[in-house]
Amino acid sequence: MEIERKYRIGRLADLPKHYTSFPCHAIEQAYLCTDPVIRIRREDESYYLTYKGKGLLAREEYNLPLTKESYDHLLKKADGIILTKTRWLLPAEGNEDLTIELDIFEGVYKGLILAEVEFPTLEAAQTFSPPSWFGEDVTFSGQYQNSRLSDPTHKLQ
């Protein structure tokens, strides 16, 4: 079960000055299907196939490893926009058990910045107080789900 909240960050200047001192990953992902969500992802030199159930705050998620060859083969079958981003992993201030996944998009969505935080329980997600640099909570809009962003007809508001 994946339990996460998602926030839109206004601009790079809003980010903490030291965010680049933390670990990061280069991510490329594409969608074979969006209902149900079936995604393939390259994260640095690792490859995955992911199934995600329905939901916004909480949903099922299963990851299966792929080889580079399998990923390359499936990438040719993907629909829509291939998403590319750098994901920075920042500790959540005041809660060492949580990690902020800060996604800075490239390509079609260059300039889009999202922060996601995964939680161990629904209660933890519902009582979370985001840092002051977080922008709008877009968890329940569905507007910024990566599977929606992959749709070439999807327009951000």
C-alpha positions as CSV (number, residue, x, y, z in Angstrom):
1,M,0.0,0.0,0.0
2,E,1.3,3.4,-1.0
3,I,0.2,6.3,1.1
4,E,1.4,9.7,-0.1
5,R,0.7,13.4,-0.3
6,K,1.8,15.5,-3.2
7,Y,2.5,19.3,-3.3
8,R,3.2,21.7,-6.2
9,I,6.2,23.9,-5.6
10,G,6.0,27.3,-7.3
11,R,9.5,27.8,-8.6
12,L,13.2,26.8,-8.0
13,A,13.7,29.9,-5.9
14,D,11.2,28.5,-3.3
15,L,13.3,25.4,-2.6
16,P,15.7,25.1,0.3
17,K,19.1,26.5,-0.7
18,H,20.8,23.2,0.3
19,Y,18.6,20.7,-1.6
20,T,21.3,19.8,-4.1
21,S,23.5,18.5,-1.2
22,F,21.2,15.5,-0.8
23,P,21.1,12.3,-2.9
24,C,19.2,12.3,-6.2
25,H,18.1,9.9,-9.0
26,A,17.6,10.4,-12.7
27,I,14.2,9.1,-13.6
28,E,12.5,8.3,-16.9
29,Q,9.1,6.7,-16.9
30,A,6.4,5.8,-19.3
31,Y,2.9,4.3,-19.2
32,L,1.7,1.1,-20.9
33,C,-1.8,1.7,-19.5
34,T,-3.4,4.3,-17.3
35,D,-6.5,2.3,-16.2
36,P,-5.2,0.4,-14.4
37,V,-1.9,2.2,-14.1
38,I,1.0,0.1,-15.5
39,R,4.2,2.0,-15.6
40,I,7.8,1.3,-16.5
41,R,10.6,3.3,-14.9
42,R,14.3,3.7,-15.3
43,E,15.8,5.0,-12.1
44,D,19.6,5.6,-12.6
45,E,20.6,2.1,-13.8
46,S,17.7,0.2,-12.3
47,Y,14.5,-0.8,-14.1
48,Y,11.0,-1.5,-12.9
49,L,7.4,-2.4,-14.0
50,T,4.8,-1.0,-11.6
51,Y,1.1,-1.7,-11.1
52,K,-0.9,1.0,-9.2
53,G,-4.4,0.6,-8.0
54,K,-7.0,3.3,-7.9
55,G,-6.9,6.1,-5.3
56,L,-5.3,9.5,-4.6
57,L,-4.0,9.4,-1.0
58,A,-3.7,5.7,-0.6
59,R,-3.6,2.9,-3.2
60,E,-2.1,-0.5,-4.0
61,E,1.4,-0.5,-5.6
62,Y,3.5,-3.4,-6.8
63,N,7.0,-3.1,-8.3
64,L,8.7,-5.8,-10.3
65,P,12.3,-5.6,-11.5
66,L,13.1,-5.5,-15.2
67,T,16.2,-5.9,-17.2
68,K,17.5,-3.0,-19.3
69,E,16.5,-5.0,-22.4
70,S,13.0,-5.6,-21.2
71,Y,12.6,-1.9,-20.3
72,D,13.8,-0.8,-23.7
73,H,11.4,-3.3,-25.4
74,L,8.4,-2.1,-23.3
75,L,9.4,1.6,-23.8
76,K,8.6,1.3,-27.5
77,K,5.1,0.1,-26.6
78,A,4.4,3.0,-24.2
79,D,1.6,5.5,-24.8
80,G,1.9,9.2,-24.4
81,I,4.6,11.4,-23.0
82,I,7.8,9.8,-21.6
83,L,8.4,11.7,-18.3
84,T,11.8,12.7,-17.3
85,K,12.8,14.2,-13.9
86,T,15.5,14.4,-11.3
87,R,14.3,13.2,-7.9
88,W,16.0,14.7,-4.8
89,L,15.6,12.8,-1.5
90,L,15.4,15.3,1.4
91,P,14.8,14.4,5.0
92,A,11.6,15.9,6.4
93,E,12.5,18.5,9.0
94,G,11.2,17.5,12.4
95,N,10.4,13.9,11.3
96,E,13.5,11.8,10.5
97,D,11.3,8.8,9.5
98,L,9.9,10.7,6.5
99,T,11.6,11.5,3.2
100,I,10.6,14.3,0.8
101,E,10.8,13.2,-2.8
102,L,11.4,16.4,-4.7
103,D,10.8,16.0,-8.4
104,I,12.2,18.6,-10.8
105,F,10.8,17.8,-14.3
106,E,12.6,18.1,-17.6
107,G,11.3,17.8,-21.2
108,V,7.7,18.7,-21.8
109,Y,7.1,19.6,-18.2
110,K,10.3,21.6,-17.6
111,G,9.7,24.0,-14.8
112,L,7.2,21.8,-13.0
113,I,8.3,20.9,-9.4
114,L,6.4,18.5,-7.2
115,A,7.2,17.2,-3.7
116,E,5.8,13.9,-2.5
117,V,5.9,12.4,1.0
118,E,5.1,8.8,1.7
119,F,3.7,7.8,5.0
120,P,3.5,4.6,7.1
121,T,-0.2,5.2,8.0
122,L,-3.2,7.2,6.9
123,E,-3.2,9.0,10.2
124,A,0.4,10.1,9.7
125,A,-0.6,11.4,6.2
126,Q,-3.6,13.3,7.5
127,T,-1.8,15.0,10.3
128,F,1.3,15.9,8.4
129,S,2.3,19.6,8.5
130,P,4.3,20.5,5.4
131,P,7.4,22.7,5.5
132,S,6.8,26.4,4.7
133,W,8.4,26.1,1.2
134,F,5.8,23.5,0.0
135,G,3.1,25.0,-2.2
136,E,-0.4,23.9,-2.9
137,D,-1.5,20.4,-1.7
138,V,-2.5,18.7,-4.9
139,T,-3.0,15.2,-3.5
140,F,-6.7,15.0,-4.1
141,S,-6.9,16.9,-7.4
142,G,-5.4,14.0,-9.4
143,Q,-4.2,16.8,-11.8
144,Y,-0.5,16.0,-11.0
145,Q,-0.5,12.2,-11.0
146,N,2.3,11.1,-13.3
147,S,-0.1,8.9,-15.3
148,R,-2.2,12.0,-16.1
149,L,0.9,14.0,-17.0
150,S,1.8,11.3,-19.5
151,D,-1.4,12.1,-21.5
152,P,-0.5,14.5,-24.3
153,T,-4.0,16.0,-24.2
154,H,-3.8,16.8,-20.4
155,K,-3.5,20.5,-19.7
156,L,-2.2,21.8,-16.4
157,Q,-4.2,24.6,-14.8
